């Protein structure tokens, strides 16, 4: 499956070329919500399902599902149907864990790869990086979100992290480290009565205040967010007000 997200108010037509060269008719999907096309040579079937206005973004959303796809390069062809110049669109594959075999874009763009719920305003979104060489993990999503929200918020170590299961990598392990720090912050605020009204917005603000930022980078940053997660700096900032 591939998700196509088209910028409002543009109207897009979408078709798919198989590795054998067969091309589906262009699916414009204005009034008709779905279309199904079966290739004669390969026997594969392409299903187009669309939402003209997706609820959260207002964008055109087209889900392209290929049933029994053969190996090779599949091409998504996009046409601007609105007689308007420009118009941004984005294509997304499912996360790796939801794929049964290796599927990749031949010319991927690593930006705007943060997806729901990580791009929600209320969430604290972290990107995983290698603290040894200061490189962001190539498996971590990058900002910003499609609606222009500043994401990620912080960069947290998430490559070769020692755990009880052995050495592990991934944004989930970076998130676990961040949660440990947040638990300490909530203990300071709520349990120790320093800020009993502390909420998720306050937590995010404190973490951003204490983040480490490099002089040669502009913040917020689509890769590093507001800087490197650092609880020592967070508590140093808090103590200056106590």
N, C-alpha and C positions, 0 to 999 in steps of 0.2 A: 504494500500500500504506500502511496505517496499523497501527501496533503499539499494542495495548491492554495495559497492565500493571495488574493488580488486586492490591490489598493482601491478604495472608494474615491471617486465615483466611476472609475473605469470599468468597462465590461470586457471580459476576456473570453476568447475561444480557446479550447484546449483539445489537442489530439495526441495520439501516441503512435510512434513508429516502432515496430518490432525489430529484433535483430535480423529477420529475414527481409525487411524492407516494407512490409505491409503497414499502411497508415489508416488509422480510424478516421471516420468523418469528424469534422470539427464539432465538438460539443460546446455549444454556446450557453445552454442551461439558464435561460432567462425564465420562461414560464414553465417549461418542463423540468422537473426536479431531478430526473435520473435518465441515463441512457446506457444501453448494453450493446457491445459490439463483439462479435466472434471472428477471429482470424481464420481464414480458410486453410492456409498452409500449415500453420503450427498447431491449430486447435485451441490456442489460448483465448481467453475471454477477458475483455476490459469493461469494467463497470465504472460509470461516472455518476457520483451522487453529489448534489450541490445544495448549499444554503446561500441564497442571494445576499442575505445580510446576517452574518454570524453575530450572535447575541452579545458577546463580550467586546468585540473589536469593530463591528460594523463592516467588516471586509467580506468579500466574496470567498467562500470556502468550497473547494471542490475536492472530494476524496476520490482518488483514482486507484481502483483495485484491479490487479492483474491475476487472474486465476490460471493456474498451471503455466507459469511463465518459463520459457526456455532460457538457457544461459546465453549471455552475450550483452550487448549494449542496447538498452531501451531508451528511446529519445522522447521527451515530452516537448511538444511544439506548442508555442503560445502565440496567439494573435490578439492584437488590440482591436476590439469590435466597436469602440465608441467614437471613432474618428477624432480622437484627442491625442495630442502629442504627449509622450511619456507614459507614466503608469508603472509603479513598482509592483513586483510580485515575488513571492518566495515559495520555495518547495522544501518540504520536510519529509524525511524518512522516519519510521518508528525508532525508538531507542534500541540499542544493540540487543538488549535482553529479549525484545519482542520479535527478533528476526530469527527465522529457522536456518538461514544460511547467510553467507557474506553478501551483502548488498551495499554498494557505496555509490556516491555521485562521482562522475568522472572529473568534474571541475567544481569541487565544493567551495563554498564560502563559509569560513568559520564564524562569521559574525551574525548576530541576531539568532543564535542557536539556543538561547535560554527559553524554555517552554513552561507552560502552566504546570504546577502552581508557582514555579520559581519567580515568574515575573510579576506576581501580585504585589501591590504596593505595601501590604501589611507584612509580607514575608521577609525574613532575613536570608538572603541568598548568598551562598559562598561559592567560590571557585577554588579548585584544588591546585596547589603548586608544589614543586619540589624544593624544599628548603635548602638542599645542598647546592644546587646550581641556579636557583631562583628562576626556573622556567615553569610556566603554567602547563599543567597536564593537557595533552592534546585531546583527552577524552572529556574535558570540562567545557560546558557551554560558555559562549561569550555574548556580551551585550552589544547594543542595548536591545530592549524588547521592541516588537513591531510598532507598539503605540508610543514609543519614545521614552518609556520609563527607564530610569537609571538603574541598570542591573549589570553585573552582580553588585552586591553591597561590599563584600570583603573577600580577601584572598586568605585561605587557611591551608596549612600543610596537609597534603593528601596523597603524596607519592611515597611508597615504601614506608608506611606507618607501622610501627611495632604494635601488634595486638595479641590477645590471648589465642587467636587463631593463626598466628604467624604474621609475617610482613604482608600488608595489603595496601592497595592503591585504589583511589576513586574518590569522587565528590562525596559519597556517602560517609567515608571515613573522615573527610574534612568537616562535614556537617557534625559528626559525632564529637570531634574535638571542640567545635564551636559551641555545641550544646553543653559540654562540660563547663566551659567558661561562663556561659549564660546562667547556668545553675548557681555558680559562685556569686554572680552579680545579683541574682534574685535573693540569695541568702543574705547578702549584705543589705539589700534594700528592704525586703519584706520581713525576713526572720529577725534581723537585727534592728529593725525599726528605723532605718536611715531614710527610706523612701517607700513607705507602705503602699503608696498609690502607683508604684512603678508598673507600666504596661509594656506591650511589645514595642510601641513607638519609642518609649524612653530607652528601652534596652538597645534598640538599633542606634539611637543617637549617641548613647554612651560608647558603644563599640566603635562607631565611626570617629568619635572624638579621640579615642585612644589608639586608632590605627596608625601604623608607621607608613609614612609617605616619602617617596624619593623626590629629590629636588628637580630631577630632569624629566619628570612625568607630569602630565596634566591630570587633575582629578576633578570630578569622578572620571574613571577610566573604563572603557568597554571591556578590558581584560582584567584589570586589577581592582575594579570597583573604587572604593574610597581608600584603599590601602591594605596593608598586611595586618591581620588579626593579632592583637597583642594585649592580653589581659593585664599585664603589669602596668602598661601605660594607662589603661582604663581606670584602674584603682588609684594611680598617681593623680589622674585628673580629678577623680571624685574626692580624694583627700584634700585637695586644694580648696574645696568648698565646705568642708566639715570642720 
